[in-house]
Amino acid sequence: MTKELIRLGMTLAHHLPLNLVDKLLVMAAYLIFGDLSRHGITRPKMGPMTLKSEIGRSAVIDVGTVGLIKKGIIKLSMYFYLL
C-alpha cells in the first residue's frame, strides 16, 4: 500500500464498512503494483484497514522500492518476512 492509499482508506472508512474499504484498497493496490507474490512479497491475511484498526500500524511499501524489487536490484531477506 502506498501512503496515499492508506489515507484514502482512512477517509472511506468514515463512510463505508471496513471490509468493503479493505476490498477496494486491495484491488487498487493490485492495479498499481500487480502480483507481487512472484517476487516474494505475500499479502497479509488481514486487509490493510483492519490491520490498521486492530494493531495501529499499516503495511506501507514505496513505489520506487517495488520497482527495484521487480528489477532484481533489491533482494528480499528473511527479515522482511518476520515483520
Summary of the structure (lengths in Angstrom):
residues: 83
radius of gyration: 13.1
end to end distance: 15.0
largest distance: 40.4
contacts: 202
relative contact order: 0.18
helix: 61%
strand: 0%
